[in-house]
Amino acid sequence: MDRYEIVIYLADRYSHIEPKELGRAVDIVRSDPDGVTFRLAAEFGWEPSFCEDIRDYIVERS
């Protein structure tokens, strides 16, 4: 999937998060998929378990 498709899916699933943040999360995960959980948590204030879910989805689709 390309970046746009991933953001659309995540925005539909997690409507409480701005698509702009999700796009940034996709970019962050793609740049460093292994050490990203705490970076996402720090940058967006998301729970680590939620960050892991987002990361897993992006990695599987990228």
Secondary structure as UniProt FT lines:
FT   HELIX           3..13
FT   TURN            15..16
FT   HELIX           19..31
FT   HELIX           37..44
FT   HELIX           48..61
//
